[in-house]
Amino acid sequence: MKRFCTVRAYCFVCCICVANFGFSHAKSQFPHEKSPQLQNLVSGSDIDYRVIELVSEIIETKIRAENETRVGLFDSLKELGTEAVPTLIRLYEYGDYHARLLALDLLGQLGKAAEPAIPVLRRQFVMLNDSQISSAAAKAILNIQPIEGPKLLVEANNEADPQFKHSNERRGIDLAQLFTESNKSNAQSVCKALHALLDNQHENVQIAAAEGLLKREDQLQLETARQAVLKMVNGESIALRFFGLRWLRNSKARIDSPEIRTALMRSLDI
């Protein structure tokens, strides 16, 4: 059994190589010896070889474009639930770039069962200056925690270590777009998170959040809409104030308030 697991694990390493370099060059690219990182991946005490086998087969079906088979493998992975999380985290930490993206996707597909991975995903969301990995981590968090996830991501971006602050604007814009397009997360949680992004220090993030709120207007609670418009009209950015005026003009709901009228008069005086 141990020998069989070792063989399956080596096949898993080979499949990652195939995924990266394509079938036509796979044989010439296979390493003669496992790299230290992949050796750690396939031989760690917390590795579940059932997960290794499923991930290996998922990669193979992706290469062969066997979509229906891959869906069945996803279902089998979901049945393992929380048991699959440590191995997927190890795959993320020690795998190559494509393997890391796959691990993030699979953690997201596990849903609530992958909650133990949230601290790792949160760290990766803010630490890496790589928008693709950061977005994949954010999507996984939203799939795992559809209600708490949006707020968690906004807070993580705001609380990022100063050495990663240069990425705050890029992550904020990506979050606004992700919240706008998300159809799996709780609608009210997403709207509140977009509303919170209006307080971001970067104008481009504020504008992206305003655009998202306008697109999700039908899902907004009336008071949330009023507070959002008030923030826009009171904003220092002319572009942001424009969004607030546009919302007031085109809104189907009556979102006027004394505070908004006062802010509009002050804006005209400026």
C-alpha positions in Angstrom: 0.0 0.0 0.0 2.8 2.4 0.9 4.5 1.6 -2.4 1.3 2.2 -4.3 0.9 5.6 -2.6 4.4 6.6 -3.5 3.7 5.7 -7.1 0.5 7.7 -7.1 2.3 10.7 -5.5 4.9 10.6 -8.2 2.2 10.5 -10.9 0.7 13.6 -9.2 4.0 15.4 -9.6 4.2 14.4 -13.2 0.6 15.6 -13.9 1.6 19.0 -12.6 4.4 19.0 -15.1 2.1 18.1 -17.9 -0.3 20.9 -16.8 2.5 23.4 -17.1 4.3 22.4 -20.2 1.7 20.5 -22.3 1.6 16.9 -23.5 3.9 17.5 -26.5 6.8 18.4 -24.2 5.9 16.5 -21.1 8.3 13.6 -21.4 11.3 15.9 -21.9 10.3 18.1 -18.9 9.8 15.3 -16.3 12.5 15.6 -13.6 14.6 12.6 -12.9 14.3 13.3 -9.2 11.7 15.1 -7.1 12.5 18.6 -6.1 12.8 19.1 -2.3 9.5 21.1 -2.2 7.5 18.4 -4.0 9.2 15.8 -1.9 7.8 17.6 1.2 4.4 17.8 -0.5 4.0 14.1 -1.2 5.7 12.7 1.9 4.4 14.9 4.7 2.7 13.2 7.7 -0.4 15.3 7.1 -0.8 14.3 3.5 -4.0 12.4 2.6 -3.2 10.3 -0.5 -6.9 10.1 -1.4 -6.7 13.9 -2.1 -3.5 13.5 -4.0 -5.1 10.9 -6.2 -8.2 13.0 -6.8 -6.2 16.1 -7.6 -4.0 14.1 -10.0 -7.1 12.8 -11.8 -8.6 16.3 -11.9 -5.5 17.6 -13.7 -5.6 14.7 -16.1 -9.2 15.3 -17.0 -8.5 19.0 -17.5 -5.8 18.2 -20.0 -8.1 15.7 -21.8 -11.1 18.2 -21.6 -13.2 15.5 -19.9 -15.5 18.0 -18.1 -18.2 15.6 -16.9 -15.6 13.3 -15.4 -14.0 16.3 -13.7 -17.3 17.3 -12.1 -17.6 13.8 -10.6 -14.1 14.1 -9.2 -14.9 17.5 -7.6 -17.9 15.8 -5.9 -15.7 13.1 -4.6 -13.3 15.7 -3.2 -16.2 17.5 -1.5 -17.2 14.3 0.2 -13.9 14.3 2.0 -14.7 17.8 3.3 -12.5 19.1 6.1 -10.2 16.0 5.7 -9.0 17.4 2.4 -8.0 20.8 3.7 -4.5 20.1 5.1 -3.3 18.4 1.8 -4.8 21.2 -0.3 -3.0 23.8 1.9 0.3 21.9 1.5 -0.3 21.8 -2.3 -0.8 25.6 -2.3 2.4 26.1 -0.2 4.7 23.8 -2.1 3.2 23.5 -5.5 4.2 25.5 -8.6 2.1 28.5 -9.8 -0.6 26.5 -11.6 -0.9 24.0 -8.7 -1.4 26.9 -6.3 -4.2 28.3 -8.3 -5.8 24.9 -8.5 -5.5 24.4 -4.8 -7.2 27.8 -4.1 -10.0 26.8 -6.5 -10.5 23.4 -4.8 -10.5 25.0 -1.4 -13.3 27.3 -2.5 -15.3 24.5 -3.9 -15.2 22.7 -0.6 -17.3 25.6 0.8 -17.8 25.7 4.6 -15.8 22.6 5.1 -12.6 24.6 4.2 -13.1 27.2 7.0 -9.8 25.9 8.6 -8.0 27.4 5.6 -9.4 30.9 6.1 -6.3 32.2 8.0 -4.0 31.0 5.3 -6.2 32.4 2.5 -6.5 35.8 4.3 -2.7 36.0 4.6 -2.1 35.2 0.9 -4.8 37.7 -0.1 -2.8 40.6 1.3 0.8 39.4 1.3 1.4 38.6 -2.4 1.9 41.2 -5.0 0.2 39.0 -7.6 -3.3 40.0 -8.6 -4.1 36.5 -9.9 -3.2 34.7 -6.7 -4.8 37.4 -4.6 -8.0 37.3 -6.6 -8.1 33.5 -6.4 -7.7 33.6 -2.6 -10.5 36.2 -2.4 -12.8 34.1 -4.5 -12.1 31.1 -2.3 -12.9 33.1 0.9 -16.2 34.2 -0.6 -17.1 30.6 -1.5 -16.2 29.4 1.9 -17.8 32.2 3.9 -20.5 33.8 1.6 -21.9 35.9 4.5 -18.8 36.9 6.5 -16.3 36.8 3.6 -16.9 40.2 2.0 -16.4 42.0 5.3 -13.4 39.9 6.1 -11.7 40.8 2.8 -12.3 44.6 3.2 -10.9 44.5 6.7 -7.9 42.4 5.6 -7.1 45.0 2.9 -7.5 47.9 5.3 -5.3 46.2 8.0 -2.5 45.0 5.7 1.0 45.4 6.9 2.5 48.8 5.8 5.0 47.0 3.6 2.1 45.7 1.5 0.2 49.0 1.5 1.4 49.8 -2.1 -1.0 47.0 -3.2 -4.0 48.4 -1.3 -5.4 50.3 -4.3 -5.0 47.3 -6.7 -6.6 44.9 -4.2 -9.4 47.4 -3.5 -10.3 47.7 -7.2 -10.2 44.0 -7.6 -12.4 43.5 -4.6 -15.0 46.0 -5.9 -15.1 44.2 -9.2 -15.3 40.8 -7.5 -18.2 41.9 -5.2 -20.0 43.5 -8.2 -19.8 40.2 -10.2 -20.3 37.7 -7.3 -23.4 35.6 -7.5 -22.5 33.1 -4.8 -22.0 35.5 -1.9 -24.8 36.8 0.3 -26.2 39.9 -1.6 -26.6 42.1 1.5 -23.1 41.2 2.7 -21.6 42.1 -0.7 -23.5 45.5 -0.8 -22.3 46.4 2.7 -18.7 45.5 1.6 -19.0 47.8 -1.5 -20.4 50.5 0.8 -17.3 50.1 3.1 -15.0 50.4 0.1 -16.3 54.0 -0.4 -14.2 54.9 2.6 -11.0 53.6 1.0 -8.3 56.2 0.7 -7.8 55.7 -3.0 -10.2 57.5 -5.4 -10.1 54.7 -8.0 -11.3 52.2 -5.3 -14.1 54.6 -4.3 -15.2 54.9 -7.9 -15.1 51.1 -8.5 -17.2 50.6 -5.4 -19.7 53.3 -6.5 -20.0 51.6 -9.9 -20.7 48.3 -8.1 -23.3 49.8 -5.9 -25.1 51.3 -8.9 -25.2 47.9 -10.6 -26.5 46.2 -7.5 -29.1 49.0 -6.6 -32.0 46.6 -6.7 -30.4 44.5 -3.9 -29.6 47.5 -1.7 -31.6 48.2 1.5 -33.0 51.7 1.3 -30.9 53.0 4.3 -27.7 51.5 2.8 -28.5 53.3 -0.5 -29.0 56.6 1.3 -25.8 56.3 3.2 -23.9 55.4 0.0 -25.3 58.4 -1.9 -24.5 60.7 1.0 -20.8 59.4 1.0 -20.6 60.0 -2.7 -22.1 63.5 -2.6 -19.8 64.4 0.3 -16.8 63.0 -1.4 -13.7 65.0 -2.3 -13.6 63.5 -5.7 -15.6 65.2 -8.4 -16.0 61.9 -10.2 -17.4 60.3 -7.0 -19.9 63.2 -6.5 -20.9 62.7 -10.1 -21.9 59.1 -9.3 -24.0 60.3 -6.4 -25.8 62.8 -8.5 -26.3 60.2 -11.3 -27.8 57.8 -8.7 -30.2 60.4 -7.4 -31.3 61.3 -10.8 -31.9 57.7 -12.1 -32.9 55.9 -9.0 -36.2 54.1 -9.0 -36.4 54.4 -5.2 -36.8 57.6 -3.2 -33.4 57.8 -1.5 -33.5 61.5 -0.8 -32.9 62.7 2.8 -32.3 66.1 4.5 -28.6 65.2 4.9 -28.3 64.5 1.2 -30.1 67.8 0.3 -27.7 69.7 2.6 -24.7 67.9 1.0 -26.0 68.8 -2.4 -26.3 72.5 -1.5 -22.8 72.5 -0.1 -21.5 70.8 -3.3 -23.1 73.5 -5.4 -21.5 76.2 -3.3 -18.1 74.6 -4.0 
